[in-house]
Amino acid sequence: MKNRIPFGPVPSRRLGRSLGINNLPSKICTFSCVYCQVGKTLKFTKKRQAFYKPEEIRDQVEEKVRELKNKDERIDYLSFVPNGEAALDINLGREIELLKDLGIPIAVITNSSLITLPDVREALKKADWVSLKVDAVSEELWRRINRPLSELKLPEILEGMVQFSRNYSGKLNTETMFIEGINDSKKEMERIADFIRRVHPLKSYIAIPTRPPTLNWVKPPPEEKLNIAYSIFNERLDNVELLIGYAGGEFASTYDVRGDILDIISVHPMRKGDIEEILKDAGEDWSVVKELIEKGEIKKTEFNNKIFFVRAYMKDNNGKDRR
């Protein structure tokens, strides 16, 4: 069975209806963020390499776009948002070039860890919309939240972001995920906002966990802390937006509802109501989900008193959960 690379479209609070592109096998990353919605990193690396042929990605995305257009489904962006760090794909720039002919804007969401590399900056420059992660600018807090490879250096990454921003002509955005008790102090908020000001983003997003995180203790800050964060960012930055609600509804399916659900849940945990909408659109019922649960492919979990469905935990060689 061929690797299924595109998924969705999924509703995005930043990009409207986004057709995702999962250009990495699960889960390869430079970070293992405590709040990641797709689980712990299975393979840590900072080495860029080829995973799929660029033509394979182009062909699969083109086929998916054609199927969706036949169903009159809207696609606002093609988005590289894999279950890992998109820039680990050494062919990212070439893939963006090949997809340009589809006439749909292309977005890349990156954790910024490899932006120190000139070839990564060149690849990202080809995208129409780029989001850079800035969860902390203090080394200790950065390592507690993002849990990066030990050899990665935060000062170099921050300077790489500034350098990229000086030469990028597309829509540049930043995203900061606030976690209760870690990076939600007034002092760190001020430091983050002061740094982001050097990047001059089109928009600065303030986010909180809205889907089940990797570690159960991860919680969003209380409302008063978010109000302080917004006030601090708004004083220093031109365009600030809160991402504090669950982006649900308007998921789309093509002709393989089981595959579509698995593809989306691999990178985007879903609530029951969203899955029911996909099933209804495909003329299927809840027995599809029961079968996926029985086969051990998905599982039910809870976060903030809400029920979600996620991909089942992967196991390590000792049979222990790796999520």
C-alpha positions as CSV (number, residue, x, y, z in Angstrom):
1,M,0.0,0.0,0.0
2,K,1.4,3.4,-1.0
3,N,2.1,6.0,1.6
4,R,-0.8,8.4,1.9
5,I,0.7,11.9,1.9
6,P,-2.1,14.5,1.6
7,F,-4.9,14.7,4.2
8,G,-8.0,16.7,4.7
9,P,-8.9,19.4,4.0
10,V,-9.1,20.3,7.7
11,P,-10.4,23.5,9.3
12,S,-7.5,25.7,10.3
13,R,-7.8,28.8,12.5
14,R,-5.0,30.4,10.5
15,L,-5.4,29.0,7.0
16,G,-9.2,28.4,6.5
17,R,-9.6,25.0,4.8
18,S,-6.2,23.5,4.6
19,L,-5.2,20.4,2.6
20,G,-2.4,19.0,4.7
21,I,0.8,17.5,3.3
22,N,2.4,14.9,5.6
23,N,5.9,14.8,3.9
24,L,7.5,12.7,6.7
25,P,7.1,9.2,8.0
26,S,5.9,9.1,11.6
27,K,7.3,10.6,13.8
28,I,10.7,12.2,12.9
29,C,11.5,15.5,14.5
30,T,14.2,17.8,16.1
31,F,11.9,18.4,19.0
32,S,9.6,16.4,21.3
33,C,7.3,19.1,22.5
34,V,5.4,18.4,25.7
35,Y,2.2,19.7,24.1
36,C,2.5,17.9,20.7
37,Q,-0.8,16.5,19.6
38,V,0.7,13.5,17.7
39,G,2.8,12.1,20.5
40,K,6.4,11.7,21.4
41,T,9.1,11.8,18.8
42,L,10.1,8.3,17.6
43,K,13.3,9.3,15.8
44,F,15.3,12.4,16.9
45,T,17.5,13.8,14.1
46,K,18.6,17.1,12.7
47,K,19.9,15.5,9.5
48,R,17.9,16.5,6.4
49,Q,17.2,13.6,4.1
50,A,14.8,12.4,1.4
51,F,11.7,10.6,2.5
52,Y,9.5,10.5,-0.6
53,K,10.2,11.4,-4.2
54,P,9.0,15.0,-4.9
55,E,7.0,13.7,-7.9
56,E,5.2,11.2,-5.7
57,I,4.1,14.1,-3.4
58,R,3.1,16.2,-6.3
59,D,1.1,13.3,-7.9
60,Q,-0.7,12.4,-4.7
61,V,-1.6,16.0,-3.9
62,E,-2.8,16.7,-7.5
63,E,-5.0,13.6,-7.3
64,K,-6.5,14.6,-4.0
65,V,-7.1,18.2,-5.2
66,R,-8.9,16.8,-8.3
67,E,-11.1,14.5,-6.1
68,L,-12.0,17.4,-3.8
69,K,-12.8,19.7,-6.6
70,N,-15.1,17.1,-8.1
71,K,-17.0,17.2,-4.8
72,D,-17.0,21.1,-4.8
73,E,-14.8,21.2,-1.7
74,R,-12.9,24.4,-1.1
75,I,-9.1,24.4,-0.6
76,D,-7.6,27.6,0.7
77,Y,-4.0,26.4,1.2
78,L,-1.8,23.4,0.6
79,S,0.0,23.1,3.9
80,F,3.2,21.3,4.8
81,V,2.2,20.3,8.4
82,P,3.5,16.7,9.0
83,N,3.8,14.7,12.1
84,G,7.3,15.9,12.6
85,E,9.5,18.9,11.4
86,A,8.7,19.6,7.7
87,A,12.2,21.1,7.0
88,L,13.9,17.7,7.7
89,D,12.7,16.8,4.2
90,I,15.6,17.8,2.0
91,N,13.3,18.0,-1.0
92,L,10.9,20.5,0.6
93,G,11.9,23.4,-1.8
94,R,11.5,21.2,-4.9
95,E,8.1,19.9,-3.7
96,I,6.9,23.5,-3.2
97,E,8.0,24.3,-6.7
98,L,6.2,21.3,-8.2
99,L,3.0,22.2,-6.4
100,K,2.9,25.8,-7.6
101,D,1.2,24.7,-10.8
102,L,-2.0,23.8,-8.9
103,G,-2.6,27.5,-8.3
104,I,-3.3,27.1,-4.6
105,P,-1.2,29.1,-2.0
106,I,1.4,27.0,-0.2
107,A,2.0,27.2,3.6
108,V,4.8,25.6,5.7
109,I,4.5,25.3,9.5
110,T,7.9,24.8,11.0
111,N,9.3,24.6,14.5
112,S,12.2,26.8,13.3
113,S,14.9,24.4,14.6
114,L,16.7,24.1,11.2
115,I,16.3,27.7,10.1
116,T,20.0,28.3,10.8
117,L,20.8,26.4,7.6
118,P,20.9,28.5,4.4
119,D,19.3,25.7,2.3
120,V,16.3,25.5,4.7
121,R,15.8,29.3,4.5
122,E,16.0,29.0,0.7
123,A,13.3,26.3,0.7
124,L,11.0,28.2,3.0
125,K,11.3,31.3,0.9
126,K,9.5,29.5,-1.9
127,A,6.3,29.2,0.2
128,D,3.5,31.8,0.2
129,W,2.9,31.6,4.0
130,V,5.3,30.5,6.7
131,S,4.8,30.1,10.5
132,L,7.8,30.1,12.8
133,K,7.5,28.6,16.3
134,V,8.6,30.9,19.2
135,D,7.6,29.2,22.5
136,A,10.4,30.7,24.6
137,V,13.5,32.8,24.3
138,S,15.0,31.6,27.6
139,E,17.1,28.5,27.1
140,E,15.9,26.6,30.2
141,L,12.2,27.2,29.3
142,W,12.8,26.4,25.7
143,R,14.3,23.0,26.6
144,R,11.5,22.2,29.0
145,I,8.7,22.9,26.5
146,N,10.2,21.9,23.1
147,R,12.6,19.2,24.4
148,P,15.0,19.7,21.5
149,L,18.0,17.7,20.4
150,S,20.8,18.6,22.8
151,E,23.1,19.9,20.1
152,L,20.6,22.5,18.9
153,K,21.3,26.1,20.2
154,L,18.5,28.5,20.8
155,P,20.5,31.7,20.2
156,E,21.5,30.5,16.8
157,I,17.9,29.5,16.0
158,L,16.6,32.9,17.0
159,E,19.2,34.7,14.9
160,G,18.2,32.4,12.0
161,M,14.6,33.5,12.3
162,V,15.7,37.2,12.1
163,Q,17.9,36.5,9.1
164,F,15.1,34.6,7.3
165,S,12.6,37.5,8.0
166,R,14.9,40.0,6.3
167,N,14.8,38.1,3.0
168,Y,11.3,36.6,2.9
169,S,8.7,38.3,0.8
170,G,5.7,36.1,1.6
171,K,3.3,36.1,4.6
172,L,5.5,35.5,7.7
173,N,3.8,34.6,11.0
174,T,4.9,33.5,14.4
175,E,3.2,31.2,16.9
176,T,3.7,31.0,20.6
177,M,2.2,28.1,22.6
178,F,1.7,29.1,26.3
179,I,1.8,26.3,28.9
180,E,0.6,26.8,32.4
181,G,3.5,27.1,34.9
182,I,6.3,27.1,32.3
183,N,6.4,30.1,29.9
184,D,3.4,32.1,31.2
185,S,5.3,34.5,33.5
186,K,5.1,38.2,32.6
187,K,8.8,38.4,32.3
188,E,9.0,35.6,29.7
189,M,6.0,37.0,27.8
190,E,7.8,40.3,27.5
191,R,11.0,38.6,26.3
192,I,9.2,36.7,23.7
193,A,7.3,39.7,22.4
194,D,10.5,41.8,22.3
195,F,12.2,39.1,20.2
196,I,9.2,38.7,17.8
197,R,9.3,42.4,17.2
198,R,12.7,41.8,15.5
199,V,11.1,39.3,13.1
200,H,8.4,41.8,11.9
201,P,5.8,39.1,11.3
202,L,2.6,39.8,9.4
203,K,0.7,38.3,12.4
204,S,1.7,36.9,15.8
205,Y,-0.4,34.1,17.1
206,I,-0.9,33.3,20.8
207,A,-1.9,29.6,21.2
208,I,-2.8,27.3,24.0
209,P,-3.3,23.5,23.9
210,T,-6.8,22.6,22.6
211,R,-6.2,19.0,21.7
212,P,-4.8,16.1,23.8
213,P,-1.1,16.7,24.4
214,T,1.8,14.3,24.7
215,L,2.1,14.7,28.4
216,N,-1.0,14.7,30.6
217,W,0.1,17.4,32.9
218,V,0.2,20.0,30.1
219,K,-2.6,22.6,30.7
220,P,-3.4,26.0,29.2
221,P,-2.7,29.0,31.3
222,P,-5.7,30.6,33.1
223,E,-7.7,33.3,31.3
224,E,-6.0,36.2,33.3
225,K,-2.6,35.0,32.1
226,L,-3.8,35.0,28.5
227,N,-5.1,38.5,28.9
228,I,-1.7,39.6,30.1
229,A,0.0,37.9,27.2
230,Y,-2.3,39.5,24.7
231,S,-1.8,42.9,26.3
232,I,2.0,42.6,26.2
233,F,2.1,41.3,22.6
234,N,-0.4,43.9,21.5
235,E,1.8,46.7,22.9
236,R,4.8,45.6,21.0
237,L,3.5,44.0,17.9
238,D,1.3,45.2,15.0
239,N,-1.1,42.3,14.5
240,V,-1.8,39.8,17.3
241,E,-4.4,37.0,17.3
242,L,-5.5,34.5,20.0
243,L,-5.8,30.8,18.9
244,I,-7.7,29.6,21.9
245,G,-10.6,27.7,20.5
246,Y,-10.9,24.2,18.9
247,A,-11.0,24.4,15.1
248,G,-13.7,22.0,14.3
249,G,-16.2,21.4,11.5
250,E,-15.8,21.5,7.7
251,F,-13.5,18.4,7.6
252,A,-13.7,16.8,4.2
253,S,-13.5,13.2,2.9
254,T,-13.0,11.8,-0.6
255,Y,-13.8,8.2,-1.6
256,D,-12.0,6.2,1.2
257,V,-13.5,7.4,4.5
258,R,-11.5,5.0,6.6
259,G,-8.2,6.2,5.1
260,D,-9.3,9.8,5.3
261,I,-10.0,9.5,9.0
262,L,-6.7,7.8,9.7
263,D,-4.8,10.4,7.6
264,I,-6.4,13.3,9.5
265,I,-6.1,11.8,13.0
266,S,-2.4,11.1,12.4
267,V,-1.7,14.8,12.7
268,H,-5.0,16.3,13.9
269,P,-6.9,14.6,16.8
270,M,-10.7,14.9,16.1
271,R,-13.8,15.1,18.2
272,K,-16.7,12.7,17.8
273,G,-18.9,15.2,16.1
274,D,-16.3,16.0,13.4
275,I,-15.9,12.3,12.6
276,E,-19.7,11.9,12.4
277,E,-19.8,14.7,9.8
278,I,-17.2,12.9,7.7
279,L,-19.1,9.6,8.0
280,K,-22.4,11.3,7.1
281,D,-20.9,12.9,4.0
282,A,-19.5,9.5,2.9
283,G,-22.8,7.7,3.6
284,E,-21.1,5.6,6.4
285,D,-22.0,5.1,10.0
286,W,-20.2,4.7,13.4
287,S,-19.3,1.1,12.7
288,V,-16.3,2.4,10.7
289,V,-14.9,3.9,13.9
290,K,-15.7,0.8,16.0
291,E,-13.7,-1.2,13.5
292,L,-10.7,1.1,13.6
293,I,-10.8,0.9,17.4
294,E,-11.0,-2.9,17.4
295,K,-8.1,-3.1,15.0
296,G,-6.0,-0.9,17.4
297,E,-5.6,1.8,14.8
298,I,-7.3,4.6,16.8
299,K,-8.3,5.2,20.4
300,K,-10.5,7.5,22.4
301,T,-9.0,9.9,24.9
302,E,-10.0,13.0,26.9
303,F,-8.6,16.5,27.2
304,N,-10.2,19.5,29.0
305,N,-13.4,17.4,29.6
306,K,-13.8,16.8,25.9
307,I,-13.6,13.4,24.1
308,F,-11.1,13.1,21.2
309,F,-10.0,10.3,18.9
310,V,-6.3,9.9,18.2
311,R,-4.1,7.4,16.4
312,A,-3.3,4.5,18.7
313,Y,0.0,4.6,20.5
314,M,3.1,3.3,18.8
315,K,5.1,0.7,20.7
316,D,8.8,0.6,21.3
317,N,10.8,-2.6,21.1
318,N,9.8,-3.4,24.7
319,G,6.1,-3.0,24.1
320,K,5.8,0.3,26.0
321,D,3.8,3.2,24.8
322,R,5.8,5.8,22.9
323,R,3.2,8.5,22.8
